[in-house]
Amino acid sequence: MSTSSTPSARVLRADAEQNRTRIVSIARQAFTEDSATTMQAIARAAGVGQGTLYRRFPTRESLLAEVYRDEFDGLLVTARRLLDEHEDEPVVALRRWFDVLASFGRMKHALADVLDAVTRSDLHDEQYDRILAVVDDLLRAGKDAGQVRPDIAPDEVFPLLSFLWHLEPQSDARTAHLLDLVVDSLRIR
């Protein structure tokens, strides 16, 4: 009998996944508040030993990359959920997703110094096609509903949104206004 099918092995795997989830969540908050947060502080806040933390994330950079990937995956899931919630008004889904993207951009901005330690091109290459596919889904839904211009391609949206990575995190009102302008430029007149 394989040990992987025993009840104790399943509990251990579930416990390990709960630890990973808690560590990533604590690390996200800690890195956002203070990019110099130590691994020891994260382990303590997550209620795990340093051995548990380092076994899962051998370096600070590997933990940061996991936080970033986790946030990115949430960004993609949110786009699909918003499309489902606003299937009659896909341009609303697009605009609300831009808010989520702006929040992601603020997190990335707060972690910029730390993210430099991670190979940005690896993260970029890993995620570029996935995010373009989501943007394509949002645009296609808007085009099919007659709400978004038919001549907009997914890779044309990001240059329009590049300001998100350059604004100070405290400029929420300005960000919202600029995002409204971007969506207005994508609408059919």
N, C-alpha and C positions, 0 to 999 in steps of 0.2 A: 504494500500500500504506500503510495506516494505521500510524503509529508505535506505537500502543497494542498492536498484535499482534506486534511484534518481540520477540525473546527479551530484548534489553537492557531494553525497557520493562517486561516482566513481572518481571525481576530487580529493577529499580528500585522497582516497586510492592511487591514482596515485602520488599525492604529497608526501604522507608518504613513498612510495616506492622510489621515487627520493631522498628524504632525507636520507633514509637508505643507498642507493647506494652511495650517496655523502659522508656520514659519514664514511662508510667502506673504501672508496677510500682514503679519507683524512687520516684516522687512519692508513691505511697500510703504506702510505708514511711517516707519522709522526713517527710511531713506528720503521720503518726501519732506519730513520735518527737519532732518539733519543728515546731509549727504555723507558726513564723517562718522555716522553711527558704526559702532564696532560689531563684529560677529558675536562677541561675548554678550553685549547688551541685547542683541536680537535673541540669542538663545535664552537668556534670562527672561526676557519679556514673553517669549513663546512658551516658557515653562518646560523647556527641554534641555538636556545636557549638551555641552559643547561637542561631545562625541557624536551625538545624534545629528546635530547641525552639520558638522564637518563631513560625516559619512554621506549625507545627502548632497551637501554643497561644499566641496573641498576648498573653494576660494570665495572670497567676497564677490569677485566678478561673476562667478557661476551663479551665486544667489541673485545678484542684480539682474543678470540675463534672464533668470527664471521669473523674477518679478515682472520684468518687461514683457516677456512672452505671455505670461498670465494676463496682464492688462491688455495686450494685443488681442489675445483670443476672446476676451470679453467684449472688446470693441467689435469684432466680427459677429459674434452671437447677437449683440444688441442691434446691429443693422438688420439682421434677418427677423428679429422679434418686432422691430418697428415697422418693417414692411408688412408683417402679418397684422399688426394692430391698426395700420393705416392703409389697408389695401385699396380703399376708395380715394385716398388722398396721398399718393406716394411722395408728392413734393413735401408734405408735412413730415413724412418719415425721413426724407433726405435732410430737411432742416434740423430735425431733432437729433439725427445721427451726427450732424456737424457739431452740435453742442457736446455730444459725447466725445467726438474727435478732439474738440478744443480742450476738454478736461484731460484727455490722454496727452495732448500737447503740453499742458501745464505740468503734468507729472513728469513728462520727458524733460521739460525745461528745468524743473527742480532737480532732476537727476543728471543733468547734462555733464557735469564734471565727472561724476562717477561712471556714466555711460561711456565716456571716452576711454575708460580702462577696458571696456569690452570691445571686441572687434565689431565696429558698427557695420561694416560691409557684410559680415556674416548674418547679423540680425536683419539687415536690409534685404539681402538676397533671399533669406528664408521667408520673408513676409511680404515682399512686394507683389508677387503674383496673387497671393491670397487677398490682399486688400484691394487690388485692382478688380478682382472678381466680385467682391462685395459692392464696390462703387458701381461696377457695370450693372449688377442686379438692381441697385437703387435707381440708376439712370434709366435702365430699360423699363422698369415699372412706371416711372414718370413719363417716359416717351409713349408707352402703350396707353397711358391714361390721357395723353394729349396735354400734359402739364409741363414737360421738359423739352427743350429744343432738341430736334433730331440730330443736329450736327455736333453734339458734345460727345467726346470720347472720354472714357474713364481716366486715361493718363493726362487729360487736360484739366481735370479738377484739382489736382494737387498743386500745380503752380498758382491757382487762384486761392488756395488755402494756405500757402506757405507762410503767410503772416502769423499763423497760429504758433509757430515755433520761434517767433521773434518778439512777440508782445510780452510785456511784464505780466506775471500771473495775476496781479491785482486788477487788471483792466477788463473785468467781466462785462461791463456795460458796452465798452468799445468793441470787445470781441463779438458780442451779440449783434451789434449794429453792422459790423463788417460781414458777419455770416449772413445776415439778412440781405446785404448787397450782393453777396456771391449767389445766393439762391435766386434773387431777382434777375441776375444775369443769365441764369440757367433756364428760367421760365420762358414759355412761349408767350409772345406778346400778341 
